[in-house]
């Protein structure tokens, strides 16, 4: 990856988390709308680009890696409490334990999805596809709201601002570090494809959770604004074809 791509990946977290220092907790509707857009875009890109690339190899059992990625995300969500989906669970905050639990879950998730990013261009070249780095864009789009939710959670849990900033920078470094490691490793196209399949499983969990998150606890209903955000996100994914 180029320096600009690494920088964009890092800054998506810094900008998303930085906005949270000035954002009012009462404006949750804006966050939900942004999440709906990003979830729909990630879902669209996964279906249109990642799945065809994953199933374009000779391994007939590649679907197992997608299931592994889905299950890994289920486990990590128990640690991060769904913050990678933009959820904020202030009522369950218990300072030190909460901080460690959330940061470990988010950082492991970010590092794993960064691994195939360093070799994504190689896989696309192997498949004779010459397009933009959709994986990078997908990670950026869901890292920013995740960083936002993380910072809001820590601030509402009465953590010192310096500690919040340090947590944000640590989280920002994980995907670039995973990508850097993946770029340095000598791995063939099929191994990259398997790593991407694991990330695809994770993306499917994240995107569907965001999209099908109900507006209320009792009724399965999409507001017109949320529906519009979903349609725009999927429409943008279609335009990348």
C-alpha positions in Angstrom: 0.0 0.0 0.0 1.0 3.6 -0.5 1.8 6.1 2.2 -1.5 7.9 1.4 -3.5 4.7 1.9 -1.8 4.0 5.3 -2.4 7.6 6.3 -6.1 7.5 5.2 -6.6 4.3 7.2 -5.0 5.9 10.3 -6.8 9.2 10.0 -10.2 7.6 9.6 -10.0 6.7 13.3 -8.5 10.0 14.4 -11.2 12.0 12.6 -14.0 9.8 13.7 -12.8 9.8 17.3 -11.9 13.4 17.2 -15.4 14.5 16.3 -16.7 12.6 19.4 -15.0 15.2 21.6 -17.4 17.8 20.3 -20.5 15.7 19.6 -23.5 15.7 21.9 -24.8 12.4 23.1 -28.4 13.5 22.3 -27.7 13.5 18.6 -27.8 9.7 18.2 -30.0 9.9 15.1 -27.2 11.3 13.1 -24.8 8.5 14.1 -27.5 5.9 13.3 -27.9 7.4 9.8 -24.2 7.4 9.1 -23.9 3.9 10.3 -26.8 2.8 8.1 -25.1 4.3 5.1 -21.7 2.7 5.9 -23.3 -0.7 6.7 -25.2 -0.7 3.4 -22.0 0.3 1.5 -19.9 -2.4 3.2 -22.6 -5.0 2.5 -22.9 -4.0 -1.2 -19.1 -4.0 -1.7 -18.8 -7.4 0.0 -21.4 -9.0 -2.3 -20.3 -7.3 -5.5 -16.5 -7.4 -5.1 -15.2 -9.5 -2.2 -17.3 -12.6 -2.5 -16.6 -13.0 -6.3 -12.8 -12.7 -5.5 -13.0 -15.2 -2.6 -14.9 -17.8 -4.7 -12.7 -17.3 -7.8 -10.0 -19.7 -6.5 -9.7 -23.5 -6.6 -10.5 -24.2 -3.0 -14.0 -25.7 -2.8 -14.1 -25.2 1.0 -13.4 -21.5 1.0 -16.9 -20.9 2.5 -15.5 -22.4 5.8 -13.2 -19.4 6.2 -16.2 -17.0 5.8 -17.9 -18.9 8.6 -14.8 -18.7 10.7 -14.6 -14.9 10.2 -18.3 -14.6 11.1 -17.8 -16.6 14.3 -14.6 -14.7 15.2 -16.6 -11.5 14.9 -19.3 -13.0 17.2 -16.6 -13.7 19.8 -14.9 -10.3 19.5 -18.3 -8.6 19.8 -18.6 -10.1 23.3 -15.5 -8.2 24.2 -16.1 -4.9 22.4 -19.9 -4.9 23.2 -20.7 -4.0 19.6 -18.8 -0.8 19.4 -17.5 -1.7 15.9 -21.2 -1.3 15.0 -21.3 2.1 16.6 -23.2 0.9 19.6 -22.7 2.8 22.9 -23.5 1.0 26.1 -22.8 3.5 28.8 -24.9 1.8 31.4 -22.6 -1.2 31.4 -19.4 0.9 31.8 -17.0 -0.2 34.6 -14.0 2.0 33.8 -10.8 -0.1 33.9 -12.3 -3.5 33.1 -14.5 -1.9 30.4 -11.6 -0.1 28.8 -9.4 -3.2 28.6 -12.3 -5.4 27.3 -13.3 -2.9 24.6 -9.8 -2.0 23.5 -8.7 -5.7 23.2 -11.8 -6.6 21.2 -11.5 -3.6 18.8 -7.8 -3.9 18.4 -7.8 -7.6 17.6 -10.6 -7.1 15.1 -8.8 -4.1 13.4 -5.5 -6.1 13.2 -7.2 -9.1 11.6 -9.0 -7.2 9.0 -5.8 -5.3 8.2 -3.8 -8.5 7.3 -5.2 -9.1 3.8 -5.2 -5.4 3.1 -1.5 -5.3 2.5 -1.8 -7.9 -0.3 -5.2 -7.0 -1.6 -3.7 -5.4 -4.8 -1.8 -8.6 -5.4 -4.9 -10.7 -5.2 -6.8 -8.3 -7.6 -3.9 -8.5 -10.1 -3.9 -12.3 -9.8 -7.6 -12.2 -10.7 -6.9 -9.8 -13.5 -9.1 -7.1 -11.9 -7.9 -3.5 -12.0 -10.1 -1.5 -9.7 -9.7 0.7 -6.6 -9.0 -0.7 -3.2 -12.5 -1.5 -2.1 -11.3 -3.3 1.0 -9.5 -0.1 2.2 -12.6 2.0 1.7 -14.8 -0.5 3.5 -12.5 -0.6 6.5 -12.3 3.2 6.6 -16.1 3.6 6.5 -16.7 1.4 9.5 -13.6 2.4 11.5 -14.6 6.0 11.7 -18.0 5.4 13.4 -16.4 2.7 15.6 -13.8 5.2 16.8 -16.5 7.8 17.4 -18.5 5.3 19.5 -15.4 4.3 21.4 -14.4 7.8 22.3 -18.0 8.7 23.4 -18.1 5.7 25.6 -14.8 6.4 27.3 -15.7 10.1 27.8 -19.1 9.2 29.3 -17.4 6.7 31.5 -15.4 9.6 33.0 -12.0 8.6 31.6 -9.3 11.3 31.5 -9.0 12.9 28.0 -5.4 11.9 27.8 -6.2 8.3 28.3 -9.0 8.5 25.7 -6.6 10.0 23.2 -4.1 7.3 23.8 -6.8 4.6 23.4 -7.9 6.2 20.1 -4.3 6.3 18.8 -3.7 2.7 19.7 -6.9 1.7 17.9 -5.9 3.8 14.9 -2.6 1.9 14.6 -4.0 -1.6 14.6 -5.3 -1.9 11.0 -2.2 -0.2 9.5 0.1 -2.6 11.6 -1.9 -5.6 10.4 -1.7 -4.4 6.8 2.1 -3.7 7.2 2.6 -7.2 8.5 0.5 -8.7 5.7 2.5 -6.7 3.2 5.8 -8.0 4.5 4.8 -11.7 4.7 5.5 -13.9 1.7 2.2 -15.5 1.0 0.6 -16.8 -2.2 -2.7 -15.6 -3.7 -4.7 -18.5 -2.2 -3.6 -17.7 1.3 -4.5 -14.0 0.7 -7.9 -15.3 -0.6 -8.5 -17.2 2.7 -7.5 -14.2 4.8 -10.0 -12.1 2.8 -12.6 -14.8 3.3 -12.2 -14.4 7.0 -12.6 -10.6 6.7 -15.7 -11.2 4.5 -17.3 -13.2 7.3 -16.6 -10.4 9.7 -18.0 -7.8 7.3 -21.1 -9.8 6.7 -21.7 -9.8 10.5 -21.0 -6.1 10.9 -23.0 -4.9 7.9 -26.1 -7.0 8.5 -26.1 -6.1 12.2 -26.0 -2.4 11.3 -28.6 -2.7 8.6 -31.1 -4.8 10.5 -30.6 -3.0 13.8 -34.2 -1.9 14.7 -35.2 1.6 15.4 -36.8 0.5 18.6 -36.7 -2.5 20.9 -40.3 -3.5 20.1 -40.9 -2.8 16.4 -38.9 -4.0 13.4 -39.2 -0.8 11.5 -36.9 1.3 9.3 -37.4 5.1 9.4 -37.6 6.9 6.0 -34.2 8.5 6.7 -32.5 5.2 7.5 -34.0 3.6 4.4 -32.7 6.4 2.3 -29.2 6.1 3.9 -29.3 2.3 3.1 -30.3 2.9 -0.5 -27.6 5.6 -1.0 -25.0 3.2 0.5 -26.0 0.3 -1.8 -26.3 2.7 -4.8 -22.7 3.9 -4.2 -21.5 0.3 -4.0 -23.2 -0.4 -7.4 -21.4 2.6 -8.9 -18.1 1.0 -8.1 -18.8 -1.9 -10.5 
